[in-house]
């Protein structure tokens, strides 16, 4: 195969991946004096971890921990809701299966912003949810502009990324393995614990990665459904770049977030390798 075919992809990676990454690293470790001289520093990282110059020394760490916590909750909820649905889809046949998969994918074709705005109309004080609760005689709730609203928005937007990888693994699973487990006396629960779930772990880990990464870095959902009260790390980065024009500190925060994501992916990869290296039984 001729190597020149790969040249356009190499150029694309250099311009749109490597160059922005290098610029982010450069800005995160530099600052400009009054006279315009660029100097290297680690002060931006120090400010993030110590809150130097701010009343609350943990102001940025709290934002980071909130982002990790909400992303973790979102990932767990997506897994709990998504895995059973993926199993149901994998066991269906014919037109019904195709239609349900299509219904799962169709919302992803709609603009992400529009889908999030729709949740604002659902969760607002005069929204669809409270109108329904009033009709059935239950007290209304004020969910909008809370962490609960942010989690609901992230679960809704990212749950397809959990379902599809698991579904892809389950639908290709060799049914003879399940029959062998039944012949050996395993009931449905034991078969799931010992056979189905271990074999589906690659899909689970892919889904966890694909949900956790956008959840921890999102800024549109917290800004709309959180109303500025639920600030996450993505909002902090957006504010530094577009609000305060502090590209140096914003780049440092981006590097810190990227480091946490890489560590998370490394841990998942190690877990995947360990699982694949072990026996099912």
C-alpha positions in Angstrom: 0.0 0.0 0.0 1.4 3.4 -1.0 2.3 5.6 2.0 1.3 8.8 0.3 -2.3 8.0 0.9 -1.8 8.6 4.6 -0.2 12.0 4.1 -3.5 14.0 4.2 -4.3 12.4 7.6 -0.9 13.2 8.9 -1.3 16.8 7.9 -4.7 17.0 9.5 -3.4 15.6 12.7 -0.5 18.0 12.8 -2.7 21.1 12.2 -5.8 20.2 14.2 -4.5 18.0 17.0 -0.7 18.4 17.6 -0.5 22.1 17.0 -3.4 23.1 19.3 -2.0 20.8 22.0 1.4 22.3 21.8 0.0 25.8 21.9 -2.0 24.8 25.0 1.1 23.5 26.7 3.0 26.7 25.7 0.3 29.1 27.1 -0.1 27.0 30.3 3.6 27.4 31.2 4.1 31.0 30.1 3.0 34.6 30.9 3.7 38.0 29.5 5.4 40.9 31.3 4.2 44.4 31.0 6.8 45.0 28.3 5.5 42.0 26.4 8.3 39.6 27.2 7.2 36.0 27.4 8.5 34.1 30.4 8.0 30.6 31.6 6.2 29.9 34.9 4.2 27.3 36.8 2.2 30.0 38.6 -1.0 29.1 36.8 -0.9 25.6 38.2 -0.1 26.9 41.6 -3.1 29.3 41.5 -5.4 26.4 40.5 -4.3 24.1 43.3 -3.8 26.7 46.1 -6.3 29.4 45.1 -3.6 32.0 45.5 -5.1 35.5 45.4 -8.7 34.2 46.0 -10.7 34.3 49.2 -11.5 30.5 49.0 -8.2 28.6 48.5 -10.1 25.6 47.2 -12.3 27.5 44.7 -10.9 25.7 41.7 -10.4 22.3 43.3 -14.1 22.4 44.3 -15.0 23.0 40.7 -12.8 20.1 39.6 -14.2 17.7 42.2 -17.7 18.7 41.4 -17.1 18.0 37.7 -15.6 14.6 38.5 -18.5 13.8 40.9 -21.2 14.8 38.5 -19.5 13.0 35.6 -19.1 9.8 37.8 -22.8 9.9 38.8 -23.8 10.5 35.1 -21.7 7.5 34.0 -23.1 5.2 36.7 -26.7 6.2 35.9 -26.1 5.7 32.2 -24.6 2.2 32.9 -27.5 1.2 35.1 -30.1 2.4 32.6 -28.2 1.6 29.4 -27.1 -2.0 30.1 -30.6 -3.5 30.4 -31.8 -1.6 27.4 -28.7 -2.9 25.4 -29.5 -6.5 26.5 -33.2 -6.1 25.4 -32.2 -4.7 22.0 -29.6 -7.4 21.4 -32.2 -10.1 22.0 -34.9 -8.6 19.7 -35.2 -9.6 16.1 -36.5 -8.3 12.9 -38.1 -4.9 12.2 -38.8 -4.1 15.9 -35.1 -4.3 16.7 -34.2 -2.0 13.8 -36.9 0.5 14.7 -35.8 0.7 18.4 -32.2 1.1 17.4 -33.3 3.9 15.0 -35.3 5.6 17.8 -32.2 5.5 19.9 -30.0 7.1 17.3 -32.5 9.7 15.9 -32.2 12.2 18.8 -28.5 12.3 18.2 -29.2 13.8 14.8 -30.8 16.8 16.4 -28.7 19.7 17.4 -27.2 19.2 20.9 -28.2 22.7 22.0 -31.8 22.3 21.0 -32.1 19.0 23.0 -30.7 20.8 26.0 -33.1 23.7 25.6 -35.9 21.2 25.5 -35.0 20.0 29.0 -35.3 23.6 30.2 -38.9 23.7 29.1 -39.5 20.3 30.8 -37.8 21.1 34.2 -38.8 24.8 34.6 -41.2 25.9 37.3 -44.0 26.2 34.7 -42.7 23.3 32.6 -44.1 20.0 31.5 -42.9 18.1 34.6 -44.6 20.4 37.1 -47.8 20.6 34.9 -48.0 16.8 35.0 -47.4 16.7 38.8 -50.1 19.4 39.3 -52.6 17.4 37.3 -52.2 14.3 39.3 -52.3 16.2 42.6 -48.6 15.9 43.6 -46.5 18.9 44.8 -44.4 20.6 42.2 -40.6 20.5 42.3 -38.0 23.0 41.4 -35.3 21.0 39.6 -34.0 23.5 37.1 -30.7 25.3 37.9 -29.6 22.4 40.2 -27.1 19.6 40.0 -30.0 17.2 39.5 -31.0 19.1 36.3 -27.4 19.0 35.1 -27.2 15.2 35.7 -30.5 14.6 33.9 -29.4 16.6 30.9 -26.1 14.8 30.7 -27.7 11.4 31.1 -30.2 12.2 28.3 -27.5 13.5 25.9 -24.8 10.9 26.6 -26.7 7.6 27.3 -26.6 6.5 23.6 -22.8 6.5 23.9 -23.2 3.9 26.7 -25.9 1.8 25.0 -24.4 1.4 21.6 -21.0 -0.1 22.5 -22.6 -2.6 24.9 -25.3 -3.5 22.3 -22.6 -4.0 19.7 -20.8 -6.5 21.9 -23.9 -8.3 23.1 -25.4 -8.7 19.7 -22.2 -10.5 18.5 -22.0 -12.8 21.5 -21.8 -16.5 20.7 -25.1 -18.0 22.0 -23.5 -21.4 22.3 -21.5 -20.1 25.3 -24.8 -19.3 27.0 -26.2 -22.7 26.1 -23.1 -24.3 27.5 -23.5 -22.4 30.8 -27.2 -23.6 31.0 -26.1 -27.2 30.3 -23.6 -26.9 33.2 -26.4 -26.0 35.5 -26.0 -22.2 35.7 -29.3 -20.3 36.2 -29.9 -16.9 34.5 -28.3 -14.9 37.2 -25.2 -16.9 37.4 -25.0 -16.9 33.6 -25.1 -13.2 33.6 -22.5 -12.7 36.3 -20.1 -15.4 35.1 -20.6 -15.2 31.3 -22.6 -12.3 29.8 -21.2 -9.5 31.9 -17.5 -10.5 31.6 -17.8 -11.0 27.9 -19.5 -7.6 27.5 -16.8 -5.7 29.6 -15.1 -4.3 26.5 -18.4 -2.6 25.5 -19.0 -1.5 29.1 -15.5 0.1 29.3 -15.9 1.8 25.9 -19.3 3.1 27.0 -17.9 4.4 30.4 -15.1 6.2 28.6 -17.4 7.7 26.0 -19.8 9.0 28.7 -17.3 10.1 31.3 -15.1 12.2 29.0 -17.8 14.5 27.6 -19.6 14.6 31.0 -16.5 15.9 32.8 -15.7 18.5 30.2 -19.1 19.7 29.1 -20.0 23.4 29.6 -23.3 23.9 27.6 -25.4 21.7 29.9 -24.2 23.2 33.2 -24.6 26.7 31.8 -28.2 26.1 30.6 -29.6 23.6 33.1 -27.4 24.8 35.9 -28.1 28.5 35.2 -24.6 29.5 36.3 -25.1 28.0 39.8 -23.5 24.6 38.9 -20.1 25.5 37.5 -18.0 22.7 36.1 -14.5 22.6 34.8 -15.7 23.2 31.2 -17.4 26.4 32.3 -14.2 27.6 34.0 -12.1 27.0 30.9 -14.7 28.8 28.7 -14.8 31.7 31.1 -11.0 32.0 31.1 -10.8 32.0 27.3 -13.9 33.9 26.2 -14.7 35.9 29.3 -11.5 37.0 31.0 -9.2 36.4 28.0 -6.8 34.7 30.3 -5.5 32.1 27.9 -2.6 31.2 30.1 -4.7 30.1 33.1 -7.3 28.6 30.8 -4.7 26.5 29.1 -3.3 25.4 32.5 -6.8 24.3 33.6 -7.2 22.4 30.2 -4.0 20.6 30.8 -5.1 19.6 34.3 -8.4 18.3 33.1 -6.7 16.4 30.2 -4.4 14.8 32.7 -7.3 13.5 34.8 -9.0 12.2 31.7 -5.8 10.4 30.6 -5.3 8.8 34.0 -9.0 7.7 33.9 -8.5 6.1 30.5 -5.3 4.5 31.6 -7.0 2.9 34.6 -9.8 1.6 32.4 -7.4 0.2 29.9 -5.5 -1.6 32.6 -8.7 -3.1 33.9 -9.7 -4.2 30.3 -6.3 -5.8 29.8 -6.5 -7.6 33.1 -10.0 -8.9 32.4 -9.1 -10.1 28.9 -6.1 -11.9 30.4 -8.1 -13.8 32.9 -10.6 -16.6 32.6 -14.3 -16.2 32.5 -14.9 -18.8 35.1 
